[in-house]
């Protein structure tokens, strides 16, 4: 089977011919260990035998239990043909999988998105006029009704600016933010990805770039009744994002996204956020492209976050402040879900 041959090649090159010390290699080894699969033989045979016995539903149950995760948020793209077809059938959704509505084509490829909207019966034009705004709002509202997302979400390039005269800026101002406000849900922006810098690598060909963080402050100031979840891909943007979150109560930094999801950077960012924001942020999100990543990404991140919290509690104890077990349990509960849930609940609804 071709996929077996490819897996064997990757295993040999990254795990056998070189010590698997990178986070990308350590991750699968952690996942195997958590599943009770020994890697001592340095072979994939035991892993293949293990997965051959499981149904997808059984494996989902195992991963959630082993990762100690009660719910994940999906990435649901109505412009993806396969996913669009599934949602149109009104499927029953496992409550452990909460929807989020991705709207990237509307904000990153408007002419193509407008053409697709017309195919679906929405009277959207390439030129953004009153009717196009109305129809695009109707499209988003229809999909919010259909899937009941926790938030709207988009991945944006490092040169993203707003306000400006672009179609993207017009859509954010006149469509996305009014619809999000009326629905009472936040707008999540993941900023800093440079798509396909090496097209030959396909989905693996993306890179990153530093963004202008003032765009976030502009949006938070101009739209105080909207709430913004923001994560940025470049290390260079993290300090400004923290400072911005001190100035705007409608901004919530979240996660260590993609290339930042490495222990050294997770620790650096968690320390900086804690020192600047206290515990009023979301330290990590799953950032899992495949289910297996829930196992190692949460395990590795929890260990780093626990280390930072331990140091900060020791600093606090040195001042004479007495911490109670209940205080720590409250703090951890807030970091690992409570802050996110309150941010969603506190989003104003028209």
N, C-alpha and C positions, 0 to 999 in steps of 0.2 A: 504493500500500500504506500502511495507517495508520501502521505503525511507521516507514516512511520519512518520512512527513510530520511525525511527532513528532520524529524525529532532526533533521530539517531545522530545525524550530522551535527546538529546544534549541541547535543549532549557531549559528543566527543570533543568538539572544538572548545567549548566553554567550560566543561566540567572535568574532562579527563586530561586533555593536553595542556590545560591551564588550571591553576587552583581557582575555584569559584568564589573569589573574595568580593566581587562587586555586589552591590545591593540587588541588582537584577538577577544575579545568580544565587545569592544567599536566600532570596525570597522563596523560590521553589523548594529549596532544601528545608526551609522552615515549614512550608506547607506539607511536604511529605512527612516530616516528623510529627506534625500535629495530627495527621491522618493515620499515624501508626505504621508508616511505610519506611522501612530501613533503607538508607542509601549506601550502606557499607559495601554492598556488592558492586557499587558503581555501575549498575545496570538499570535500565528502565523496565525490565521484565516484571518485577514485583508491582510497580505502579500500574502497568497495563492490566495485570491480573486483577488488581484491586478494583479498578474502574469498570472492568468488564462485568463485574457482578452487580453493579449499581444502576438503578434507573435515575434519570435526571431529578425526579422529585425526591428520591432518597438522598441524593448527593446534596441538594439544596438544604435539606434538614440537617445533615451532618455539618455542613459548612457554617450555618447559622449557630449551631450548638457549639462547635469548636471555637469559632471566632468570638463567641459570646456577644453577638449582635442581634438586636431584636427587630430592626428594620433598616432597610436601605432605600435611597432615593434613586430612581432610574433616570436615564436620559432618554426622553421620548420625543422623537423627531417626526412630525406629521408629513414632512417632505420626503421621508424615506418610504419608498413604494411598498416594501414588505410590511413595515410597521403601520403605515397608513391603512393598509388592507385589514390588518388585525384589529385595529381600534374601531374601524367602521362596522365590525361584526359585534361590537359591544361585549367584549370578552369578560369573563369573571377574573378579577385580579386578586392574586394572593396578597393579603393585607400587609405582609412583610415587605412588599415592593411598592413604595409610594411613587406616584408619577411626578415628573417635572417636565414642563413643556419647553423644548428647545426650538428656538426661532432663528437659527443662524442664517438661513438663506434670505430671510427678510432684511437682515441687517448687513449681510456681507455679499450678497449676489442678487440685488433687487430686480434687475430686468428679467432674469431667469425665474425668480420667485413669482414675479407678476404674471408671467406667462403660465406658470403652473396654477396660480390662483384662478386664472380665467378658465382653464380646463376644468376646474372644480366648480365653476359657476359663479365665481366672484368677479365683479366688474372692476378689475384693477388694471390700471394703465402703467406703462413704463414711466411716463411723466406723473409725478405725484401731485394730484389735484384733490379737490374736496371729495369727489366721488371715490377716488382711490383710497383716501384715508378712511372714509366710512366703510368701504368694503373690506379693507384689511383689518380694521377693528372688528368687523363682523366675523371674519375668519377666526381671529384669535379668540373671540368670545365664544364662538361655536365649539372650539377645541377645549377651552377651559371648562365649558359645560360637559363636554364629552368625557374628558379624562380626569377632571378635578385635580389639577396639579398643585403642588405645594408652592411653586414659584415658576416664573418665566426665566429662561436661562439662555445665555449666548456666550460663545467663545470669540474673542476679538483680537485683532492684531496690535502690535506695539505702537503703531502710528495712529491709533484710534484717538480722535478728538471730537469734542462736542462742547458748545455748539459750533457748527460750521455750515457750509452750504451744501453738504453732501446729502444724498438720499438717505444714508444711514442716520444722520442727525435728525432729519425730518421725521423719519419713522420712529425714532426713539421719542422725540418730543410730542408728536401728534398722534401716534398709534400705541406704542408699547407702554409708555408710562401712564397714559389715561386708562388704558384697558387694565393694567395691573392695579391701579388705584381703585377702579370701580369693582374689581374682583376681590380686593383686599389681600393681594398676594405680593411678595417682594419681587424685585427684578435682580437676578443673579448675573454678574458679569465676571467672566474669566478672561483676563487681559494679558496679552503678551506672546501669543503663539504666532510664529512665522511658518505658514503652511508650505510643505513640500519644497524645502530648500534643496533637497536631493530627491527629485521625482522618481528616480530609479528604485528607491526604497519603499515606494507606495505609502501606506499608512504610517510607516516608521520613518518617513522622511521629513517630519516637522522639526523645527527648532524654536528658538525663543529670541526675544529682544526686550530691552528696557523700554518701558512706556512712560508717558507724561502723566504723572499722578494727579496733576491739577484737574484733569478731566473728571475725576471722581468728585472732587470738591465742588466743581461747577454744577454737577448734576444734583448732589446732595443739597446745595444751597438753593438752586433754582426750583427744585421739586421737593420741598420739605415734607409734603404729605405722602411721598413715596418712600419705600424702604429698599435699601440696596445691600445685597450680599455680594462681597467682592473678594476674589482671590487673584493674585498676580503671579506670573510665571517667572519673572526675573528676580534674582536675589536683590538686585539694586533698588527695587521698588518697595521692599518690605518696610523700611523705616518710615518712609513718607506715608504709607498706607496706615501704619499704626498712629502716627500723629494726626492724620485726617480723621481717624475714628475717635480720637479724643475731642475733636471739634464738632462732630456731627453725630447726633444720637440716632439718625436714620441710616447709619452705615455700620455693617457688621463684617469684619474680616473673617475669612474662614479658610482652613486647610493649608496644607503644604502640597501644592499642585504639581503633579507630573515630575519634571526634572528636579523639583525641590524636595521630592519625597525620598530623601536620603537622610540617615540618622544624624549626620553632622549638621545639616541644614535645618532639619526639624528641631534639633536642640537649640541652635542659634536663634531661630525664629520664635520658638516657644519662650525662651528666656526674654527676648526683646519685647514680645507682646505682653508677657506677664509684668515686666518692669514698667511698661508704658500704660497698659490698660487694666492692670489688676487681673481679674479672672473674667472680664466681660468680652470674650471673644470665643470663636470656635476653633480649637487647636488643630483639629484634623478632620478630614472627610475620607470616605472609602477610596475614592479615586481609583476604582477597580474596573478595568476594561473587561476582565473575566472574573467569574465567581471565585475561583481559587485565590485570587489576590486579596480577598477579604481576610483570609487566614493569616498571611504574613504581614500585610500592611498594618493591620490593627495591632497585631502582637508586637511588632517592632516599634510602632509609634507609641503604644501605651508604655513600653519600657522607658523610652526617652522622656515622655511627658512626666512619668512618675519620678524620674531622676531630677528633673527641673523642679517639680513641686516639692520634693524632699529638701532640696537645697534652699528653696524659698521659705519653707516652713522653719528650717533651722535658722535662717537669717531672722525670721520673725521671733522665734523663741529667744534669740540672743538679746532682743530688746526688752525681754521680760513679759511679753504678751503670752498668755496661756491659751494654747489651742486645745479644743476638745475634739473627741472622735467624731461627734456630730458635725462639727465645723468642716472637717476634712471630707466627710461623706457628702455634705451639701455641696462643697466646692467641686468635687469630682463629678457629682451628678449634673451640675450645671455645665461643666466643660464638655461632658460626653452626652449632651442631648438637651439639657434644660435651657441653656442659652438660645439654642436654635429654636426650640419649641416656643419659647416666649417671644422671640423675634417674629415668628410667624403669627402668633396670636395677637401681638400688639400692632400689626400692620393695619392702618386705618382702612376702612371699607366705605365706599360711597353709599 
